[in-house]
């Protein structure tokens, strides 16, 4: 069985909030043997999203499987003065020994349904909160954005050009991976090719053209075509864009290297694409593709194609890699059940606008939609949450990234058009069963009555 792969050798043990450590120490001293169940959920959909795409599970599992506190980690924690010797000794041998149930990566899902559930000794379940939210939340955010961009491109390839616009290079692999499983054709991030096997792509920068001097645009194109005859896509808007197209055509004829395409990165992309297409076709270069880039998103791509712009592919950077219109997901990791007197008791938060769903859950999918049920219920349809780790050991063979991308494509194809549309999509509904609704009322009522145990 294949082990889940992390992006680096980092165990992320100290990638937690301080209060997770202080709470864990208190739990160790007073409730060491308790099991607790937490579910990672997105409470509401971001603006202009009809659904989410679950992503990041493999790296979350790799984190759990590799969780270790190193000697340096423990020395640092000791110096803070917050932690007792017995707690540090506990961390020294800590390994994740719990259970994980999760949606398959690439699953489309609505708000309120758990993406994964951790059932583990309370100390372990507490310590992993922030890292799991960061890993799963980030990749799910990006995948959910990229499916919209891919849909807008209407079958034309979309490439991840986002590395230079990300919130640090450490985000690049997560973005490239999430983009690829959500339907992107490849990435410009070379590390993603090396680490994840994602196809890489690229053209040239404006400074390559400028380096040949004010009159050197065509010589620069000729040099690039000779150096890379199989990948000759030329950036034509360094100076005058249509003159650049003419020089690209001339460079192809001078070198005898077929022009694979041109890239437009500025100006009125639609008008320039139409004029460039005429020039290329008149030159007998109908095979040359026109690639657009330059602060594109699903809205701009959709508008370009609706206007009839003859574009063949898109490189999308800032808007893809930062999910610029909705840059945060608001994922939560909430306690849903805990062991009390030998049995798992449902619990919930009842804060205004933040009321949860008590108990451990399952999501059932039928042609009519999704239903959030208690894990003890049996319902028609496919049960989406599946066992992934049991007692700290993998129990499910993970699919390849290519398989996840194919699964995601099939999942999206089943969604109603109203849910997938770019403007004002209808949210994919997740209904609750009557039993879950009754439990919510019962637990909430118990919490309001002094001396009554919730659940």
C-alpha positions in Angstrom: 0.0 0.0 0.0 1.4 3.3 -1.1 2.4 5.7 1.7 1.0 9.3 1.4 3.7 11.7 0.2 4.5 15.0 1.9 5.9 18.0 0.0 9.1 18.0 2.0 10.8 16.3 4.9 9.2 18.7 7.4 7.0 17.0 10.0 5.1 20.2 10.8 5.1 19.2 14.5 5.4 22.8 15.6 3.1 24.1 12.9 0.4 24.4 15.5 -1.1 27.2 17.6 0.4 27.6 21.1 -3.0 27.0 22.7 -3.1 23.6 21.1 0.0 22.6 23.1 -1.2 24.1 26.3 -4.6 22.5 26.0 -3.0 19.2 25.1 -0.9 19.4 28.2 -3.9 20.0 30.3 -5.7 17.1 28.7 -2.7 14.8 29.3 -2.8 15.6 33.0 -6.6 15.3 33.4 -8.1 13.4 30.5 -5.3 11.4 29.0 -7.2 8.4 27.9 -10.2 10.2 26.4 -11.0 9.8 22.7 -12.5 12.7 20.8 -13.9 13.1 17.3 -13.3 16.3 15.3 -14.7 17.0 11.8 -13.1 19.5 9.4 -15.9 21.3 7.6 -16.6 24.5 5.6 -19.5 26.3 7.3 -20.5 28.3 4.2 -19.5 28.6 0.6 -17.3 31.6 -0.5 -19.0 34.2 -2.7 -19.7 33.0 -6.3 -19.1 29.4 -5.5 -21.7 26.7 -6.0 -19.7 23.9 -4.6 -16.3 23.0 -3.2 -13.7 20.4 -4.5 -12.2 18.4 -1.6 -8.4 18.4 -1.9 -5.2 18.1 0.2 -6.0 14.7 1.7 -2.8 13.0 0.7 -0.6 15.7 2.3 -2.8 15.7 5.4 -2.4 12.0 5.8 1.4 12.3 5.2 1.5 14.9 8.0 -0.4 12.5 10.4 1.7 9.5 9.5 5.0 11.4 9.9 4.1 13.4 13.0 7.2 13.6 15.2 8.6 16.1 17.7 12.3 16.3 17.1 14.9 16.9 19.8 15.2 20.5 18.7 11.4 20.9 18.9 11.4 19.7 22.5 14.4 21.9 23.5 12.5 24.9 22.2 9.3 24.0 24.0 11.2 23.4 27.2 12.7 26.9 27.0 9.3 28.5 26.9 8.7 27.4 30.5 5.1 26.5 29.7 5.5 22.7 29.6 6.2 20.1 32.2 8.8 17.4 31.9 6.1 14.6 31.7 4.3 16.4 28.8 7.6 16.8 26.9 8.4 13.2 27.5 4.9 12.3 26.1 5.6 14.4 23.0 8.9 12.7 22.5 7.2 9.4 21.7 3.9 10.8 20.3 2.7 9.1 17.1 -0.7 9.5 15.5 -2.6 6.4 16.5 -6.2 7.5 15.7 -8.7 7.0 12.8 -9.3 9.1 9.8 -12.4 9.1 7.6 -12.5 11.4 4.6 -14.0 12.3 1.3 -12.0 11.2 -1.7 -9.9 14.0 -3.2 -11.7 15.5 -6.1 -15.2 15.0 -4.6 -17.5 17.9 -5.2 -19.4 18.9 -2.0 -21.5 21.6 -0.5 -21.1 23.6 2.7 -21.7 21.9 6.0 -20.5 18.4 5.0 -17.3 17.1 6.7 -14.2 16.9 4.4 -12.6 14.6 7.0 -13.0 13.3 10.5 -10.3 12.6 13.1 -11.1 10.2 15.9 -8.1 9.9 18.2 -6.8 10.3 21.8 -7.7 13.8 22.7 -4.1 15.0 23.0 -3.4 13.9 19.4 -6.6 15.2 18.0 -6.0 18.6 19.6 -2.4 19.0 18.3 -3.2 18.4 14.6 -5.9 21.0 14.2 -4.0 23.9 12.6 -1.9 22.0 10.3 -4.9 20.0 8.9 -6.8 23.2 8.4 -3.9 24.8 6.6 -3.3 21.8 4.3 -6.8 20.8 3.5 -8.2 24.3 3.5 -5.6 25.7 1.2 -5.8 23.0 -1.5 -9.6 22.9 -1.3 -9.7 26.7 -1.8 -7.5 26.5 -4.9 -9.2 23.5 -6.4 -12.6 25.1 -6.0 -11.3 28.2 -7.8 -9.6 26.4 -10.6 -12.7 24.4 -11.6 -14.4 27.7 -12.3 -11.5 28.8 -14.5 -11.4 25.5 -16.3 -15.1 25.6 -17.0 -14.8 29.2 -18.3 -12.1 28.0 -20.7 -14.6 25.6 -22.3 -12.2 22.8 -23.1 -9.2 24.9 -23.8 -6.1 24.2 -21.7 -5.5 26.2 -18.6 -2.0 26.5 -17.1 -0.9 27.5 -13.6 1.3 30.6 -13.9 1.0 31.6 -10.3 4.3 30.9 -8.5 5.6 34.5 -8.5 2.3 35.8 -7.2 1.8 33.4 -4.3 2.1 34.1 -0.5 5.6 32.7 -0.5 7.2 29.9 -2.5 6.1 27.3 0.1 2.5 27.6 -1.3 3.5 26.7 -4.8 3.3 22.9 -4.6 -0.1 22.9 -3.0 -1.4 25.4 -5.6 0.0 23.4 -8.5 -1.3 20.1 -7.1 -4.8 21.5 -6.4 -4.9 23.2 -9.8 -4.0 20.0 -11.6 -6.5 17.8 -9.9 -9.1 20.4 -10.6 -8.5 20.3 -14.3 -5.5 22.5 -15.1 -3.3 21.1 -17.9 0.0 21.9 -16.3 2.1 24.4 -14.4 5.0 26.7 -14.8 6.3 25.7 -11.4 9.3 23.4 -12.1 9.3 22.0 -8.5 5.8 20.6 -9.1 7.1 18.7 -12.1 10.0 17.3 -10.1 8.0 16.5 -6.9 4.6 15.6 -8.2 5.0 14.7 -11.9 2.8 17.5 -13.1 3.5 18.6 -16.7 5.4 21.8 -16.8 5.2 24.5 -19.4 6.6 28.0 -20.3 7.3 30.5 -23.0 9.6 33.5 -22.4 9.7 36.7 -20.5 9.8 40.2 -21.9 13.3 40.7 -20.7 14.5 37.9 -23.0 13.3 40.0 -25.9 14.6 43.3 -24.5 18.0 41.7 -24.0 18.5 41.6 -27.8 18.2 45.4 -28.1 15.6 47.8 -29.5 15.8 46.3 -32.9 16.4 42.8 -31.7 12.8 41.4 -31.4 13.1 39.2 -34.5 16.7 38.0 -33.8 15.5 37.1 -30.3 12.6 35.1 -31.7 14.9 33.3 -34.1 17.3 32.4 -31.4 14.6 31.0 -29.2 13.1 29.0 -32.1 16.5 27.5 -32.8 17.1 26.7 -29.1 13.6 25.2 -28.5 12.2 24.0 -31.9 9.6 21.8 -30.2 8.3 24.5 -27.8 8.4 27.7 -29.9 5.7 29.9 -28.4 6.8 33.5 -28.7 5.8 36.4 -26.4 4.9 39.1 -28.9 3.7 42.1 -26.9 7.1 43.5 -25.7 6.8 46.5 -28.1 4.0 46.7 -30.7 2.0 43.6 -30.5 0.9 43.1 -34.1 4.4 44.0 -35.3 5.6 41.3 -32.8 3.3 38.8 -34.5 4.7 39.8 -37.9 8.2 39.3 -36.6 7.3 35.9 -35.1 6.1 34.8 -38.5 9.3 36.1 -40.1 11.4 34.4 -37.5 9.7 31.1 -38.2 10.3 31.5 -41.9 14.0 32.5 -41.4 14.8 29.5 -39.2 12.5 26.9 -40.8 11.1 26.1 -37.4 7.3 25.8 -37.3 5.8 28.5 -35.0 4.0 26.6 -32.2 2.2 29.7 -31.1 2.3 33.2 -29.7 1.4 34.6 -26.3 -0.6 37.8 -25.6 0.0 39.2 -22.2 -1.4 42.8 -22.3 -3.7 45.2 -24.1 -7.1 44.4 -25.6 -6.6 40.6 -25.7 -9.8 40.0 -27.7 -9.0 42.5 -30.5 -5.4 41.6 -30.6 -6.2 37.9 -30.8 -8.5 38.4 -33.8 -5.9 40.5 -35.6 -3.1 38.1 -34.8 -5.2 35.1 -36.0 -5.7 36.8 -39.4 -2.0 37.5 -39.7 -1.1 33.9 -38.8 -3.7 32.4 -41.1 -2.7 34.6 -44.0 0.9 33.4 -43.5 -0.3 29.8 -43.7 0.4 29.2 -40.0 -3.1 28.0 -39.0 -1.5 25.5 -36.6 0.0 28.3 -34.5 -1.9 28.6 -31.2 -2.8 31.9 -29.5 -2.2 31.7 -25.7 -3.5 34.5 -23.5 -2.2 35.5 -20.1 -2.1 38.7 -17.9 -4.3 38.9 -14.8 -6.9 36.5 -16.2 -9.7 34.9 -14.2 -12.9 33.0 -15.0 -14.8 36.2 -15.6 -12.3 37.6 -18.1 -11.8 34.3 -19.9 -15.6 33.8 -20.2 -16.0 37.3 -21.6 -13.2 36.8 -24.1 -14.6 33.6 -25.4 -18.2 35.0 -25.5 -16.9 37.8 -27.7 -15.5 35.3 -30.2 -11.8 35.8 -29.4 -9.8 33.0 -31.1 -7.9 31.9 -28.1 -6.5 28.4 -27.7 -5.1 28.3 -24.2 -4.7 30.4 -21.0 -2.0 31.0 -18.5 -3.5 32.1 -15.2 -1.4 33.4 -12.4 -2.4 35.8 -9.6 -6.2 35.1 -9.7 -5.6 31.3 -9.7 -2.9 31.0 -7.1 -4.5 33.3 -4.5 -8.1 32.6 -5.3 -8.2 36.4 -5.5 -12.0 37.0 -5.4 -12.4 34.7 -2.4 -9.0 34.3 -0.8 -10.0 32.4 2.4 -12.2 29.4 2.9 -13.2 29.6 6.5 -12.7 25.9 7.2 -13.4 24.8 10.8 -12.2 21.9 12.9 -14.9 21.2 15.5 -15.3 18.7 18.3 -18.4 16.6 17.5 -18.2 13.8 20.0 -16.2 12.8 23.0 -15.7 9.7 25.2 -17.6 10.0 28.5 -18.0 7.0 30.8 -16.9 4.6 28.0 -19.2 5.9 25.2 -19.0 8.5 22.6 -21.3 11.4 23.4 -22.4 14.0 20.8 -21.4 17.6 21.5 -21.9 20.9 19.7 -21.2 24.6 19.8 -24.2 26.8 20.1 -22.8 30.2 19.5 -25.0 32.5 17.4 -24.3 31.9 13.6 -21.8 29.2 14.6 -24.1 26.3 15.7 -22.6 23.0 14.7 -23.9 19.5 14.0 -23.4 17.2 17.0 -22.3 13.6 16.6 -20.2 11.9 14.0 -21.5 12.0 10.5 -21.8 10.4 7.1 -22.7 12.0 3.7 -24.9 10.0 1.4 -25.2 10.9 -2.3 -28.0 10.1 -4.6 -29.1 11.6 -7.9 -31.3 14.0 -5.9 -28.3 15.4 -4.0 -26.4 15.0 -0.7 -27.7 14.2 2.7 -25.8 14.7 6.0 -26.7 11.9 8.4 -25.4 10.5 11.6 -22.7 7.9 11.1 -25.1 5.3 12.7 -27.8 5.9 10.1 -28.2 3.8 6.9 -29.4 5.8 3.9 -29.9 5.2 0.2 -27.1 6.2 -2.0 -23.3 6.3 -1.9 -21.5 6.9 1.5 -18.9 9.5 0.7 -16.8 9.5 3.9 -14.5 6.4 3.7 -12.0 4.9 6.2 -8.5 6.0 5.3 -6.5 5.4 8.5 -7.4 3.0 11.3 -5.3 2.9 14.6 -2.7 5.0 12.9 -2.2 2.7 9.9 -3.3 3.3 6.3 -6.2 1.1 5.3 -6.9 2.6 1.9 -4.6 2.6 -1.2 -4.4 6.2 -2.4 -5.1 7.0 -6.0 -2.5 8.8 -8.2 -2.9 12.4 -9.0 -4.0 11.5 -12.5 -6.7 9.3 -11.2 -7.9 12.1 -8.8 -8.0 14.5 -11.7 -10.1 12.1 -13.7 -12.4 11.5 -10.8 -12.9 15.2 -10.2 -13.7 15.7 -13.9 -16.4 13.0 -13.7 -17.8 14.5 -10.4 -18.2 17.9 -11.9 -19.8 16.5 -15.0 -22.7 15.2 -12.8 -23.4 18.6 -11.3 -26.4 20.6 -12.6 -25.4 23.5 -14.9 -26.9 26.0 -12.5 -24.4 24.9 -9.8 -21.4 25.1 -12.2 -22.2 28.4 -13.8 -19.8 31.3 -13.4 -22.2 34.0 -12.4 -24.5 33.6 -9.4 -24.3 29.8 -9.1 -26.9 27.9 -7.1 -25.3 26.3 -4.1 -25.1 22.5 -4.0 -27.4 21.7 -1.2 -26.5 19.4 1.7 -29.7 18.4 3.6 -29.8 17.0 7.1 -31.7 13.9 8.1 -34.6 14.2 10.6 -32.6 12.2 13.1 -29.7 14.7 12.9 -32.1 17.6 13.2 -33.7 16.0 16.2 -30.3 15.4 17.8 -29.4 19.1 17.3 -32.5 20.2 19.1 -32.0 17.7 21.9 -28.3 18.6 22.5 -29.0 22.3 22.3 -31.9 21.9 24.8 -29.6 19.9 27.1 -26.9 22.6 27.0 -29.5 25.2 28.0 -30.6 23.2 31.1 -28.2 23.4 34.1 -27.0 20.0 35.2 -28.1 18.1 32.1 -25.5 16.2 30.1 -25.6 17.1 26.4 -26.6 14.2 24.1 
